[in-house]
């Protein structure tokens, strides 16, 4: 049947489902799977291409903050629900207005084990045996124990497993997926959301042409033949008893990042790289706000301080997020060591971003040796960790024990932001050549390195540097010791090394929205009187990972993929109780 669109007066095609889901990221896919298992007829409307189904989770490293797990018990890690919640509140710095975020934090602490960990295990997914210790805290206490679990297979494996579970429903036509379609408005009847208005987008903002050199997805070719009449129009409506918003956050739009930039930070947002997806643009957040829905804590974001320009950029400003070396000297644009507290990753990413944002120029430098790079340098994501993604035990063990020379060579060859030199003088020249003028004075880098190296002179018996103290602290935990060099001087080692010194030009990179659409524990969207909007749900990053800001100011890291699953399962339980 056809109805007249109230705004454009065009004839549009209409179809109906039990639930329509706006967004094909991991939160949307998990919601769909849970509802399909209960017999519902589902439609997913996704703006991206078929091979990108799963959203950013497909390219995620796959780390999750979990407690009371078998992996923790095997390593004698004394974790508990109470300890996780205490750490969460410490890092979040909630205020009196954060009623729903506090409830979601409690929900995560209580149910991450049964609703996420055991659920993933039941799907046949596994975690690496070593539990990592991240975000330990700096001025504010963070993770008091290791609880960062890495999926064996990375986020890529998670997405592929969910798609495998969804495929039979696609074949039976119980599930419909509309790729490269966009939800533009919500349909409301009698104060209840009754579906969505959709337009067909001819091309996604992200190109898929670069995927040919990476692991291929097993995603089936998902067509919309069952909705031929709908696909033949550019605009149509989908009616549904329930509508789930799973569109991601706002950090794919640098304009939105700038608009919501935290006021205490100097304005570096003009130069921030985009490490999210441009289709995460916040337009559906606006639509929900127009309906009276609450959008809270938009100023809270989870950005990173160590981004480089993506070597295979697929859109303007595309960035790649590095896990920087702990042993490298972190310098400002003039080659001076940033301080007085030296910058070092792994303790408080929020503070690290603040310190970088305070610098005079939008870029900083890390200077390190070849030995440090192959042991410590990493890239966050599945595509740059093929040994874990493809479950290759031998190559993964080799990289851990002997160093990841493959990755470092790749970054040197592909990135203009990764520079090398056999001497510090040669490196300084390349660093100056990469900027608009020679900001780094002759011998400046050599002087900074010499001051640091003085602690390792033959006669030195005491090290008195906060970076070294934190490196020693990191190395107390066995998994970190394998990936962190023993404190040592930054100097040329052997003439047969490929490169003695490496400099990496770093910029802030946008990643996750910690704020979002306010929801209750059933993932129902709340309007400004904090009562549910009937028929409307929100999951994952769009919901600020629950309640419009469950993480508060900071994440304990690894709370994103897992919270997507948690909020999705809560939504499905509310929509269709068992």
C-alpha positions in Angstrom: 0.0 0.0 0.0 1.1 3.6 -0.3 0.6 6.6 2.0 1.3 10.2 1.5 4.4 11.5 3.3 3.3 14.4 5.5 6.4 16.5 4.7 7.2 15.9 1.1 3.8 14.8 -0.2 5.5 12.1 -2.2 4.0 8.6 -2.6 6.1 6.2 -0.6 5.9 2.5 -0.1 5.1 1.0 3.3 5.9 -2.3 4.9 5.7 -3.6 8.5 7.7 -5.7 10.9 7.7 -6.5 14.6 10.8 -4.5 15.1 12.9 -2.1 12.9 16.5 -1.4 13.9 18.3 1.7 12.7 21.9 0.6 12.4 23.8 -2.5 11.5 26.6 -2.2 14.1 27.2 -4.9 16.7 24.5 -3.5 19.0 21.9 -3.6 16.2 22.9 -7.1 15.1 22.8 -8.5 18.7 19.4 -6.9 19.2 18.2 -8.5 16.0 19.5 -11.9 16.9 17.9 -12.0 20.3 14.6 -11.0 18.9 14.8 -13.4 15.9 15.3 -16.2 18.4 12.0 -15.2 20.0 10.2 -15.4 16.6 10.0 -11.8 15.7 10.2 -10.5 12.1 13.0 -7.9 11.9 14.2 -5.3 9.5 17.7 -3.7 9.9 18.3 -0.4 8.1 22.0 0.2 7.7 23.7 3.1 6.0 26.9 1.2 5.0 27.7 -1.4 2.4 27.1 -5.2 2.9 30.8 -6.0 3.5 30.9 -3.4 6.4 28.0 -5.0 8.2 28.9 -4.9 11.9 30.2 -1.3 11.9 33.3 -0.3 13.8 33.1 -3.6 15.8 34.4 -5.4 12.7 37.6 -3.3 12.9 37.9 -3.3 16.7 40.7 -5.0 18.6 38.0 -6.9 20.6 39.0 -5.9 24.1 36.4 -6.2 26.9 36.4 -5.2 30.5 35.0 -8.2 32.3 35.1 -9.5 35.9 34.9 -12.9 37.6 36.0 -14.7 34.5 37.8 -18.0 34.1 40.8 -16.2 32.7 41.0 -14.0 35.7 40.7 -16.9 38.1 43.4 -18.8 36.3 45.8 -15.9 36.7 44.8 -15.4 40.4 43.3 -11.9 39.8 41.2 -11.0 42.8 38.3 -9.2 41.0 34.7 -8.9 42.0 31.5 -7.0 41.0 32.0 -4.6 43.9 35.6 -3.9 42.9 34.6 -3.3 39.3 31.9 -0.9 40.3 34.2 1.0 42.7 36.8 1.4 40.0 34.0 2.5 37.5 32.7 5.2 39.8 36.2 6.4 40.5 37.0 6.9 36.8 33.6 8.1 35.9 33.4 11.0 38.4 29.6 10.9 38.2 27.6 13.9 39.6 24.1 14.1 41.1 22.4 14.4 37.7 23.9 11.1 36.5 21.0 8.9 37.8 20.6 6.6 34.8 24.3 6.4 34.1 24.9 5.2 37.6 22.2 2.6 37.3 23.8 1.4 34.0 27.2 1.2 35.6 25.7 -1.0 38.3 24.0 -3.1 35.7 27.3 -3.6 33.8 29.1 -4.5 37.0 26.5 -7.0 38.0 25.7 -8.6 34.7 28.8 -8.3 32.4 29.6 -11.9 33.4 26.3 -13.6 32.6 24.9 -11.3 29.9 28.2 -10.8 28.0 31.0 -13.2 28.9 28.9 -16.4 29.2 26.8 -15.4 26.2 29.9 -15.0 24.1 31.2 -18.3 25.4 28.0 -20.0 24.4 28.4 -18.7 20.9 31.8 -20.5 20.8 34.0 -17.5 21.1 37.1 -17.5 23.2 39.4 -15.0 24.8 43.2 -14.8 24.9 44.4 -16.5 28.1 46.4 -13.4 29.3 44.2 -10.6 30.9 45.7 -7.2 30.3 45.9 -4.3 32.8 44.9 -1.0 31.1 43.7 2.4 32.4 45.3 1.9 35.8 44.7 5.5 36.7 47.0 8.5 37.3 45.6 11.2 39.5 42.3 9.3 39.6 42.3 5.6 40.4 41.2 3.4 37.5 41.4 -0.4 37.1 42.7 -1.7 40.4 43.2 -5.1 38.8 43.7 -6.5 35.3 40.3 -7.1 33.6 40.9 -6.3 29.9 40.0 -9.5 27.9 40.9 -9.7 24.2 38.7 -11.8 21.9 40.6 -14.5 20.1 39.6 -13.5 16.6 39.3 -9.7 17.5 36.1 -7.8 16.8 36.1 -9.2 13.3 35.6 -12.7 14.6 32.7 -11.4 16.8 30.9 -9.8 13.9 31.4 -12.9 11.7 30.0 -15.1 14.4 26.9 -13.0 14.8 26.4 -12.9 11.0 26.7 -16.7 10.9 23.9 -16.8 13.5 21.8 -14.4 11.5 22.2 -16.1 8.1 19.4 -18.7 8.4 17.0 -15.9 9.3 18.0 -14.0 6.2 17.5 -17.1 4.1 14.0 -17.7 5.6 13.2 -14.0 5.1 12.4 -13.6 8.8 15.2 -11.0 8.7 15.6 -8.2 6.1 18.7 -6.0 5.9 18.5 -2.8 3.9 22.1 -1.8 3.1 22.9 1.8 2.1 19.6 3.0 3.4 19.2 5.8 6.0 16.5 6.4 8.6 15.7 10.1 8.4 12.6 10.5 10.6 10.6 8.5 13.1 6.9 7.9 12.7 4.7 8.7 15.7 1.0 7.8 16.2 -0.7 8.7 19.4 2.5 9.5 21.2 4.0 6.1 20.3 6.8 5.6 17.8 5.4 3.3 15.1 8.3 3.0 12.7 10.7 4.9 10.5 10.9 6.9 7.3 13.8 5.7 5.1 15.7 7.0 2.1 17.9 5.0 -0.2 21.5 6.3 -0.4 23.3 5.5 -3.7 26.7 5.4 -2.1 28.0 5.0 1.5 30.4 7.6 2.8 33.0 5.0 3.3 34.5 3.3 0.3 34.9 -0.5 0.4 37.6 -0.6 -2.3 40.5 -0.9 0.2 39.3 -4.2 1.6 40.8 -6.3 -1.2 44.1 -6.5 0.6 42.6 -7.6 4.0 40.8 -10.6 5.3 37.6 -11.1 3.4 34.3 -11.1 5.2 32.1 -14.1 5.0 29.1 -11.9 5.0 26.5 -13.3 2.6 25.4 -11.2 -0.3 22.4 -9.6 1.3 19.9 -8.3 -1.1 16.5 -6.7 -0.7 14.7 -8.8 -3.3 11.9 -9.5 -0.7 11.3 -5.8 -0.7 11.4 -5.1 -4.4 8.7 -2.6 -4.3 10.5 -0.7 -1.5 13.9 -0.8 -3.2 12.4 0.7 -6.3 11.7 3.9 -4.5 14.1 6.4 -2.9 11.8 7.0 0.1 9.5 4.8 2.0 8.2 4.0 5.4 8.7 0.9 7.6 6.0 0.4 10.3 6.9 -1.6 13.3 5.7 -2.3 16.8 9.1 -1.4 18.1 11.9 0.8 16.9 15.5 0.4 18.0 18.1 3.1 17.5 21.5 1.6 17.0 23.1 4.3 14.9 26.3 4.8 16.8 27.6 8.0 18.3 28.4 11.5 17.1 32.1 11.3 16.9 32.2 10.4 13.2 31.3 14.1 12.6 34.2 16.4 13.4 31.8 19.3 13.4 29.9 17.6 16.2 33.1 16.9 18.1 33.9 20.6 17.9 30.5 21.7 18.9 30.6 19.5 22.0 34.3 19.9 22.8 34.9 20.0 26.6 35.2 23.5 27.8 38.4 23.1 29.9 40.3 21.8 26.8 42.1 24.3 24.5 40.5 24.2 21.1 42.4 21.6 19.2 39.2 20.1 17.6 39.9 21.9 14.3 42.9 19.5 13.8 41.6 16.3 15.3 41.7 13.2 13.1 38.6 11.1 12.5 38.9 7.6 13.9 35.2 6.8 13.8 32.8 6.5 10.9 31.5 9.6 9.1 28.0 8.1 9.0 28.0 8.4 12.8 26.9 12.0 12.4 24.3 12.5 15.2 21.4 13.2 12.8 19.2 10.6 14.5 20.1 12.1 17.9 18.6 15.3 16.6 15.5 13.5 15.4 15.0 12.0 18.9 15.6 15.4 20.5 12.9 16.8 18.3 10.5 14.2 19.7 11.4 15.3 23.2 14.0 12.6 23.9 16.9 13.5 26.3 20.5 13.7 24.9 22.9 13.9 27.8 26.7 14.2 28.3 27.5 15.0 24.7 30.6 16.7 25.9 32.0 13.4 27.2 34.0 11.6 24.5 36.6 8.9 24.4 39.3 10.2 22.1 42.9 9.1 21.8 46.2 11.1 21.9 48.2 8.9 19.4 46.6 9.2 16.0 48.3 9.3 12.6 46.9 10.0 9.2 45.5 6.7 7.9 47.8 5.3 5.2 44.8 4.1 3.2 42.5 7.1 4.0 38.9 6.5 2.9 37.6 9.9 3.7 38.9 13.4 4.6 40.7 13.5 7.9 40.7 9.7 8.3 43.0 8.7 11.2 44.5 5.5 12.5 44.8 5.0 16.3 48.1 3.8 17.6 48.8 2.1 20.9 52.0 4.2 21.5 55.2 3.0 23.0 55.6 3.4 26.8 59.4 3.7 26.4 59.3 6.5 23.8 60.0 10.1 24.8 56.9 12.2 24.1 57.9 15.6 22.8 56.1 18.8 21.8 56.4 20.4 18.4 59.7 22.0 19.4 61.3 18.7 20.4 61.0 19.4 24.1 59.8 16.6 26.4 56.3 17.3 27.5 55.9 17.7 31.3 56.4 18.2 34.1 54.6 14.8 34.3 56.0 12.8 31.3 53.3 11.4 29.0 52.9 7.6 29.0 50.1 5.5 27.8 48.2 2.9 29.8 47.2 4.9 32.8 44.7 7.6 32.0 43.8 8.2 28.4 41.5 11.1 29.3 44.3 13.0 31.0 46.7 12.1 28.2 44.3 13.7 25.7 44.0 16.8 27.9 47.8 17.2 28.1 48.2 16.9 24.3 45.3 19.3 23.7 47.2 21.9 25.8 50.2 22.0 23.5 50.8 25.0 21.3 50.6 23.0 18.1 48.1 20.2 17.2 50.9 17.6 16.8 53.3 16.0 19.1 56.2 13.5 18.6 57.3 10.2 20.0 61.0 9.4 19.6 62.1 5.8 20.2 64.5 3.1 19.0 63.9 0.1 16.7 63.9 -2.2 19.7 61.3 -0.2 21.5 59.1 0.0 18.4 59.0 -3.7 17.6 58.2 -4.7 21.2 55.8 -2.0 22.2 54.2 -0.2 19.2 50.8 -1.5 18.2 47.8 -0.4 16.2 44.3 -0.6 17.7 42.1 -2.8 15.5 41.6 -6.1 13.7 43.2 -5.3 10.4 46.7 -4.5 11.9 46.6 -7.6 14.2 46.1 -10.4 11.7 47.7 -13.0 13.9 45.0 -12.5 16.5 42.2 -11.9 13.9 43.1 -15.0 11.9 43.8 -17.1 15.1 47.4 -17.9 14.1 49.0 -19.0 17.4 52.5 -19.5 16.1 52.8 -16.1 14.4 51.2 -14.4 17.4 53.7 -16.0 19.8 56.6 -15.1 17.5 55.5 -11.4 17.5 55.2 -11.4 21.3 58.6 -13.1 21.9 60.7 -11.6 19.0 58.9 -8.3 18.3 56.3 -7.3 15.7 58.7 -6.3 12.9 56.0 -6.8 10.3 53.9 -4.0 11.7 56.7 -1.6 12.2 58.0 -2.1 8.7 54.4 -1.6 7.4 54.0 1.7 9.3 57.4 2.9 8.1 56.6 2.0 4.5 53.0 3.3 4.4 52.8 6.3 6.7 54.2 9.8 6.2 53.9 10.3 9.9 56.4 7.6 10.8 60.0 8.7 10.2 63.3 6.9 10.5 67.0 7.9 10.8 70.2 6.2 11.6 71.2 9.2 13.7 69.2 11.7 15.8 70.5 14.5 13.6 69.1 12.9 10.5 65.9 12.2 12.3 65.5 15.8 13.3 65.9 17.0 9.7 63.1 14.7 8.6 60.9 15.9 11.5 61.4 19.5 10.5 60.8 18.7 6.9 57.4 17.3 7.7 56.1 20.6 9.2 55.5 24.1 7.8 58.8 25.3 9.3 61.8 24.1 11.2 60.3 24.2 14.7 63.0 21.9 16.2 66.4 23.5 16.8 69.6 21.7 15.8 70.7 19.3 18.6 67.4 19.8 20.5 66.3 16.1 20.2 69.8 14.9 20.9 69.9 17.1 24.1 66.5 15.8 25.4 67.6 12.2 24.7 71.0 12.8 26.4 69.3 14.2 29.5 67.0 11.1 29.7 69.9 8.7 29.0 72.0 10.1 31.8 70.0 7.9 34.2 71.5 4.9 32.5 75.1 5.9 32.6 77.5 3.2 33.8 78.0 5.0 37.2 74.2 5.5 37.7 72.6 3.3 40.3 69.3 5.2 40.9 66.6 6.0 38.3 64.5 9.0 39.2 62.1 9.7 36.4 58.3 9.2 36.6 58.2 7.6 33.2 60.7 5.0 34.3 58.8 4.4 37.5 55.6 3.8 35.6 57.3 1.4 33.2 58.6 -0.6 36.2 55.1 -0.6 37.6 53.7 -1.8 34.2 56.3 -4.6 34.0 55.2 -6.0 37.4 52.3 -7.6 35.5 53.5 -10.6 33.4 51.5 -9.8 30.2 52.7 -6.2 30.3 56.3 -7.3 30.9 56.2 -9.2 27.6 55.1 -6.1 25.7 57.1 -3.5 27.6 60.9 -2.9 27.3 63.0 -2.8 30.4 63.9 0.9 31.0 67.0 1.6 28.9 68.8 4.5 27.1 67.5 5.7 23.8 70.6 5.2 21.6 71.9 3.4 18.5 72.4 -0.3 19.1 73.9 -2.0 16.1 74.9 -1.0 12.6 72.9 -3.9 11.1 69.6 -2.7 12.5 67.2 -1.5 9.7 66.7 1.8 11.5 68.2 3.1 14.8 65.7 5.8 15.6 62.1 6.3 14.8 59.9 9.5 15.2 56.1 9.3 15.0 54.1 12.5 14.4 50.9 12.2 16.5 47.6 14.0 16.6 44.4 13.7 18.7 42.0 11.2 17.1 38.2 11.1 17.6 36.8 7.7 18.6 33.8 7.2 20.8 30.9 9.2 22.2 30.5 8.6 25.9 27.3 10.6 26.1 24.1 9.9 24.1 20.4 9.2 24.1 19.1 8.7 27.7 17.7 5.3 28.4 16.4 3.3 31.3 17.6 -0.2 32.2 15.2 -1.7 29.6 16.9 0.5 26.9 13.8 2.5 26.4 14.4 6.1 25.3 13.4 8.6 27.9 11.8 12.0 27.1 12.5 15.2 29.1 10.2 14.1 31.9 12.3 10.9 32.1 9.3 8.7 31.2 9.7 6.2 28.3 8.8 7.1 24.8 6.5 4.2 23.9 7.8 1.9 21.2 11.3 3.5 21.1 14.6 1.9 22.3 18.2 2.8 22.0 21.3 0.6 22.3 25.1 0.8 22.1 27.0 3.9 21.5 23.9 5.9 20.5 22.7 5.4 24.1 26.1 6.5 25.5 26.5 2.8 26.0 23.5 2.9 28.4 21.6 5.7 30.1 23.1 8.5 28.0 26.5 8.3 29.6 27.2 5.2 31.6 31.0 5.7 31.5 31.0 9.2 32.9 34.1 11.2 32.1 36.3 8.2 31.4 36.1 4.6 30.3 38.0 1.8 32.1 38.6 0.7 28.5 37.0 -2.3 27.0 33.5 -1.1 28.1 32.3 -0.5 24.6 31.8 -3.8 22.7 30.6 -5.4 25.8 28.2 -2.6 26.7 26.8 -2.8 23.1 25.9 -6.5 23.8 24.5 -5.7 27.3 22.3 -2.8 26.1 21.1 -4.8 23.1 20.2 -7.9 25.2 18.3 -5.7 27.7 16.4 -4.1 24.9 15.4 -7.4 23.4 14.3 -8.7 26.8 12.1 -5.7 27.3 10.6 -5.9 23.8 9.9 -9.6 23.9 10.1 -11.0 27.4 11.0 -14.7 27.7 
